[in-house]
Amino acid sequence: MNLWLISAGLLSALAAILHLGCIYFGASWYRFFGAGEQMAVLAERGSMQPTIITSGIVTVLGVWALYAFSAAGILSNISLPFTRLVLLLISAIYLLRGIVGLFFIFNPLGRSPEFWFWSSCICLLFAFVHFIGVKQSWTSL
């Protein structure tokens, strides 16, 4: 069992659950988590657009959690394809999102600078946890 990959899976799963909360609780959660006023207003108006977008994010994060759990040995009866490659891509995407987000602090594009700072820090943490987990399990992946 790789505790780093278990942690990586838990982080992605937690992010997916928080996104589900945005769908369920609506505009106030979209605002609190920094999705932008436009998403919050669309949610208030009953538009399906925030639900569709957020559902896509939930699905991706859920699959990422499954890959991390599978590689950690928690889901030993589930063998997912291209595990090594997918985990590297997940780590790289979190890293890229974390770095790119920092550039939006000074031009926040409808979100707050605080959103970009904290969400980037979170993504960088997720990338670090994934990279360490992948590095530790590299030969067994």
N, C-alpha and C positions, 0 to 999 in steps of 0.2 A: 504494500500500500504506500502510495506517494502522498504525503500530507500536503505538499505544495499543489499538486493537481486536484486533490480533494478541495482545498481552499479555493483554487481557481474555479472549480465547478460550482462551489457554493456562492462565490462572488457573482458569477454569470447568472445563476439561478435567482439570487437576491435581486439583481438588476431586472430580470424578467418579471419577478413578482411585483416590484415597484412600478414597472410599466403597466402591468395589469391593474394595479391600483389606480393609475391615471385613467384607464378606460372606465373602471367601475365608479370612481369617485368624481370624475369629470373635471370641470374647469379649475376648481380650486387646486387640485393636484397638478394639473398641467402648469398652472402658474407657480406653485410652490417649487416644482422641480425644474423650472426655467424653460419650459417648452416654447415659450413665447406667447405674447398676447393673442396673436392670430389663432393659434391652436386652441387656446382657452375660449376665445369668442366662438370659434366654430363648434366646440364641444357644447357651449351654452345654447347655441342655436339648434342643437340636435343633428348637426352634420355628421355623416359617417366617415368623413375624411380623417379626423383624428383617430378614430377607432381602427380604421384600415391601416394607417401608417404605424400606429402603436402596436397593432397586432403583428405586423411584419417584424418589428423590432423584438417583440416577445418571442416569436418563433425562432429568429436567429439566435437570440441569447439562450433560449432553451436548448437548441441543438448544440451550441457551444458548451453548455453545461454538461450535456450528455457525453460529448467527446472527452471532456476533462475527467468526468466520473469513470468512463470506460477505460481510459488510459491509466487512471489511478488504481484500477482493479476492483472498484466497487461494483461495476456491472460486468462481472466476469463472464456471464453467459451471453453478453452482447458484444459482437466484434464489428466495429464500425470501419468502413473503408478509408484508406489513406490517412490513418490516424496521425502519423508523424507530420505529414504535409499540412493537414488541416489544423493541427495544434500550432504549428509554426505560423500559419496564416492568421489564426486567431490572435496570437501574440503580436504579430506585426500590425494587424488592424488596430488593436488596442493602443499599441505604441504610436502609430501614425495619427490616430484620433487625438491622443494626448498631446502630441507635439503640435499638430496643426491647430488644435483648439486654442493653444496659448497665443497664437498670432491674431486671434479674433478678440482678444481682451481689449485692444485699442480701437477696434472697429466691430462692435458686437453684433451687427446685423439683426436687430430686433430682439436680441437677448441682452441680459446684463453682463458686464465684465465679470462679475462674481460667478455667474453661471459658467462662463468659459474657463475661468481659473479653476473652480472646484471640480467641474466635470473632467477637465484635462488632468488634474491631479489624480482623480479616481481612475481614469483610463490608464494613466502611467503606472499606477499601483497594480491594476489588473494585469497589465503587460508584464510587469516584473514578476508577479506571482506565477503567471503562465510560463514565462521563460525559464525560471528556476525549476519548475515542475517538469518541463520538457527536457531540460538539460539532465536532470537527475534520472529520468526514465528513458533517455535516448536509445540505449541499446536494446531495451525491451519493447520499444514501440514498433 
